[in-house]
């Protein structure tokens, strides 16, 4: 197995502009038009989004992690979302008798799908972000989820948040943004200890000897 690339960035800590950007997004309305194909995708699985234990696997790629989540939480409904049909088309097809029934994969723009979910007043049980693109250059800050204009929608969806990355600064920034919004979280190093990797990415990172990190944030108290 080939080694996975490590994150290369000139950034050595939380971005100095992060707080101002997060506060701006929290106080303004994001009004980009919703893509038609995402609206159709949302409508096509709307009934399954009514499950009381709803998990979003954000940026699920080939859906490896979506299957793992469905197996680990058989009483939940897991929705894997990715914008790339090329990645989703590589979804591993398990033997029919072994394939969990409690997950769906959706091709959609994440930014739009989340906002549709918020408009529909959906509340997540858990929201998973496994190894998102770190956009490690300092000038790419607002491409990171916690510094994007859609961050308030992530918060409004509620639920426990789990984020994994091989770049600790990404988690530290996400934690900082959550703190600004009044939510607490914890960061810890992930250790394999015989556990099944959540995705092919995680497996490659472990085989490469990279340090992996996990952020966990409990769901906000119900109002």
Secondary structure as GFF3:
##gff-version 3
##sequence-region A 1 223
A	DSSP	alpha_helix	18	26	.	.	.	ID=ss1
A	DSSP	alpha_helix	36	44	.	.	.	ID=ss2
A	DSSP	three_ten_helix	46	50	.	.	.	ID=ss3
A	DSSP	beta_strand	54	58	.	.	.	ID=ss4
A	DSSP	alpha_helix	64	72	.	.	.	ID=ss5
A	DSSP	beta_strand	77	82	.	.	.	ID=ss6
A	DSSP	alpha_helix	85	88	.	.	.	ID=ss7
A	DSSP	beta_strand	103	107	.	.	.	ID=ss8
A	DSSP	alpha_helix	110	119	.	.	.	ID=ss9
A	DSSP	beta_strand	126	130	.	.	.	ID=ss10
A	DSSP	three_ten_helix	138	143	.	.	.	ID=ss11
A	DSSP	three_ten_helix	145	147	.	.	.	ID=ss12
A	DSSP	alpha_helix	151	156	.	.	.	ID=ss13
A	DSSP	beta_strand	160	165	.	.	.	ID=ss14
A	DSSP	alpha_helix	168	180	.	.	.	ID=ss15
A	DSSP	beta_strand	186	190	.	.	.	ID=ss16
A	DSSP	alpha_helix	200	207	.	.	.	ID=ss17
A	DSSP	beta_strand	212	217	.	.	.	ID=ss18
###
